[in-house]
Amino acid sequence: MIAVILAAGYGTRMYPLTKNKAKALLPLGSSTILDKILDKVSEIPLSKIIIVSNNRFFNDFLEWKKSSPFKEKISLINDGTNTPETALGWTKDLALALPQINEDFLVLASDTLFGFKMSDFVSKFSGSPLLAVCDVHSIESAKKYGVVELSGDKILSFEEKPPAPKSTKKACLFYLFPIKVKPMINEMISSENKKHLIEYLFSKLSLKAFFFSNYMYDIGSIEGYEEVKEKGI
């Protein structure tokens, strides 16, 4: 299995902390956000770890890689952008990793810490795209996320930031894709389809959910970052 970690964002909501440093490389205890994520992901066997960065911080990731215990498995990709205005978006960044992918693959953000066990997540994989899903417990909160309806572990619908959510179940940017979705992602990019990738895949495949109640912290603000530091996660 391959892990693709998307780290090409600019973290503008966390300026000035991220003005000159990638959010994923901000310190947490004696390591970084990215190190914490890799420690969790490495609980399962991985043949390769692909990290997609932007050009502004690419050299920082190269330097970080030198001391990573996973450096032999890490492949770094530069998406070529230098400003938030030129950012490609996570789906196009994911597409840059596809030429290196020849087996089932994880896709996850570089700024999200999670509490569930990777072995539990992977054990739910049955060949259909698998999404990590949690409950935000509020219709108002759900309006900010990709929302799913569930029947057991089957996803009945997906809507990105709906004005009238059908549930309070949030699909996190934490996916396990079978290799068969690779050409579908390329098709979506080449056709310039404006749908969310999960919405696009939903129109073609059956999608499954891994529902969890453990913590998941999406570090999108200075306050969120400080909260994670205080909790010692």
Protein Blocks (a to p, Z undefined) as FASTA:
>chain_A
ZZdddfkbgolmmccklmmocfklpcehjbcfklmmmmmmmmpccfbdcddddfklmmmm
mmmmmmpcklmmpccddehiabfklpgbjklmmmmmmmmpcbdcddddfkbccfbdfklm
mmmpgoiacdddddehiaklmmmpccdddehjacfbdcehifbdcbfcdcdddddddfkl
mmmmmmmmmnopabdfklmmmmmmccdddddfbdcdddfbfklmmmmmmnoZZ
